[in-house]
Amino acid sequence: MISNQRDKFDMPDDVAYLNCAYMSPLMHSVVAAMGEGIVSKTRPWTYRPEDFFTPAEEFRTLAARLIHADVEAIAVIPSVSYGIQIAANNLPLSAGGEILLIEDQFPSNVYAWREKAKACGGHINTIPRPENGNWTEAVLQAMSVRTEILALPATHWVDGGFLDLEKIGKAGRDVGAALVLDLTQSLGAMPFDVRAVAPDFMISACYKWLMGPYSLGMIYIAPRWQSGVPLEHTWMGRAGSEDFSRLVDYQDRFQPGARRFDMGEKSNPAQLKGASAALSQLLDWGVENISETLGARNSIVADRARGMGLSVVSDGLRSPHYLGIGFPSGMPEGLPEILAVENIFVSVRGDAVRVTPHLYNTDADIERLFDVLQKLMA
Ligand SMILES: Cc1ncc(COP(=O)(O)O)c(C=O)c1O
């Protein structure tokens, strides 16, 4: 278990921020690293050509370590929608072929697939929310020889519903389907190992459980797709771009590994240094430890919610770091606003209140949430 880490954040005592799934706060160390990045552009005469490359390589290295991947397989992207589009552009889909999604999936992992299906004469099969809450079973049952692409998360962003990606990955390979993952709501809070899951593409934004800045993300690209087509043809993605005096010796060859997929103007030192500082801290804490610590807190919250007659996805079917509390007799009107007046911050997604604490939360934060809930439901 990890002890409370609130002192690493700028979080007043009277704020109960239970909304990491919306956006994590930046740690002091991340803000300092971002500041360093910003300041470096106040003196461009000290900014060397290699400074366009090294912060990205540091970020790539840490991202790879987080998911047990080869550093060559990571590219720097601005958003999940960008990463999903890379996957959609490079994966084949035959006429009549099927793309499998789950109901109410986050839109960044939906729209590109709708366009892909339209363009190729394929179709989308959206798996309805299973009554027993078991998404893994539902996905395994929905798979068939027609399934060509599985585009999934590990954690349902609405209520934390869990998908066992090792099992799904294996079953997908058995039917010859490609696996594309959006792990924005789990990476950094739940262990993930590319060697065990073997996805074709894995994408995550940095601003939630990776505790980094907005407008930056990572994509893992399996070796078999690394010679594919990038979304943009960047000058830095081409071989020899480190030599600024020779950039108009136009090159057909790309930088090695997945670097060709890096976004244009990836070299934003504030973004990259901030994200790397956050990844270093996560690696220091250890993702297993983070998961266990958040899981223990959420189990207590879940038990208390159930004790009040509220509904929560049961522990085995829920990602440990993530909780959606349902109100079988209806959510009290204006609940998020009432909580916000008390400086308690959660999200409402669908019919559930999403409670997603992190290592900065204290027992007192949870007490304050339940004090308000109990008063409202009395
Ligand atoms: C599951 C999931 N994926 C992706 C995103 C963000 O997507 P994008 O980076 O395309 O804005 C969110 C934001 O809430 C999310 O919950």
The ligand as an ORCA input file, in Angstrom:
! r2SCAN-3c Opt
* xyz 0 1
  C     -11.894      6.321    -22.551
  C     -11.455      7.666    -23.046
  N     -10.709      7.732    -24.158
  C     -10.280      8.916    -24.644
  C     -10.580     10.104    -24.010
  C     -10.066     11.389    -24.597
  O      -9.995     11.303    -25.997
  P      -9.217     12.353    -26.888
  O      -7.777     12.270    -26.494
  O      -9.455     11.901    -28.279
  O      -9.779     13.704    -26.597
  C     -11.391     10.073    -22.847
  C     -11.795     11.326    -22.179
  O     -12.649     11.354    -21.313
  C     -11.808      8.810    -22.358
  O     -12.555      8.726    -21.233
*
